[in-house]
Every structure is written in C-alpha cells, then in structure tokens.
Amino acid sequence: MLVFNLSNIFQARGITNPAGFLRKSGFSYDSALRFSSAQMVKPSLVLIERLCIVLNCTPNDILEWQPDEGVNYKDNLAIAGLKKEKKEYTLMKKLKDLPLDKIDAIEKMISEIKED
C-alpha cells in the first residue's frame, strides 16, 4: 500500500511543528493536520504539488510503499524503491559541537553544492 510518510522530511528540514508549518505555508487546517499526522488518504495532485514545492522535494520523497503482509511479490518490483527505512537526521546536533572554523568550512561546501 502506498502511504504518505512525511516524518523523515520534516525531521531533515528541522520542522518541529509540521501542522503549524503547513498552516503558515497556506494549507487548510484539515490538510495540515492530516498530512502532519500521516492520516492523508486521497490528496489531490494540486495538494501534492504544493507540498513538494513547500518542502522542496519530489513525490518519491514523501510517498512510501508498505508491502501488504502475507503477499508474495515478484522480485525487483520498481515500486520497492519507495520502501523507506526510518532515518535519524542528526546534522544539527553534530553542528552544535563543532568549532566555528569547521562550521564555516561546511557552510562553504554546502554553498558549492547548491550552486551545481
């Protein structure tokens, strides 16, 4: 089954209040609450597009495939690429402990990557 899983991207973006973030970004209260609590079932393509623009991501970043239990699927299904592992993004925690010159070097590297 395909589901919306925004927890990874909210964490990666440092968004601690997803519903509030989405409300400030122009989403209705209902849509913001459903997206932020993983209860959105059938959003329109317009909403998915707005979400991807606001989060600077692709639909593949927010969709997750969860295989149905007890079903034997063929090997190498293309949709299997949407299976996601829970990931902990700790960059901000790591940055807090670095000396300023290292943070400057990282900032320069990020600027160079963004220019590409």
N, C-alpha and C positions, 0 to 999 in steps of 0.2 A: 504494500500500500504506500502511496506517496503521501507524505505529510510535510507541513511547514515546520522547520526547525530553525528558529532564529537565535537560539541561545548562544551558539558559537560566534555569530557575527556581532551580536550585542556585546558579548564579552570582549571580543577582539577590538571593537571600537570604543571600549570603555564606557558603554552606555549602562548605567546602573539602574535607571528608571525607564525601561523600554516603553511603557504605556505613555508616560509623560513626554518622552522624546518624540514618539509618533504623533501625539496630540499637537505638540509645538510645530511639527512638520506638516500639519494640515489634515491629518487623518481624523475621522469622526471618533467619538468616544468609543462606540461599539467596535469599529475596526481596530483601533489601537489596542483595546482590551483583548480582543480575540487573537490578533497577531502576537501580542506580547505574552499571552498565556498558552500559546500553541493550540488554540481552540478554533482557528480559522479553518473552515472546511472547503468552501467553494468561493474563493475571492475572484473578482473579475480580473481580466487581463490588465485593465487600467490600474487597478489597485496594486497588482504585482509589479507593474512597470514603475509606478510611483514609489513603491517600497524599494525597488532596486536603485532608483535614482537617488533617493534619500540616503540609502546605506552604501552607495557606490559599489554595487555588487551585481552579480548575474543571478538569474533564477536558479541555476545549479548551486549557488552558494546558500540558498535558503530552502531548497527542497531536499528532502531525504527519503530514500526508499527503505522501507522496513519490510523485509520479506515476510509473508504470512507463515505462521508456524504450521508445520506438518506438510507443507507443499514442497515438492521436489522440483526445483527449477533447473533448466539447462545450464551447463557451464558457460562462462563467458557472455552472460547477458549484458547488453550495453547499459541497461538501467542499473546494474550493480555498481556502476561508478558513482551512483548517488547515495550509496551506503555511507554513513558518516560515523566516525568514532568521536566520542566525547573528548574534546581537547581543552586543555587549560592554557589560556593565554596569560603569560606572566611577565611580559615585556616591561610593563610599568613598574612592577615590583623590582625587577632587576635594575632598571634605570635609577631607582631611588638610592641604590647603594654604590653607584659609580661616581668616580671623581669627575669634576666638571670638564676636564680636557677629553675624557673618554666620551662623555655625552656630546661634546662638540664634534668629535670625530664621527659618531653615529649619526648625528644630525646632518653632517655633510654628506655621508653615504646615502642617507635617505633622500636628500635633495637631488643627488645624482641619479638615483633610481627613478624618481618622479619625472626627471627631465627626459628619460628614454621613451 
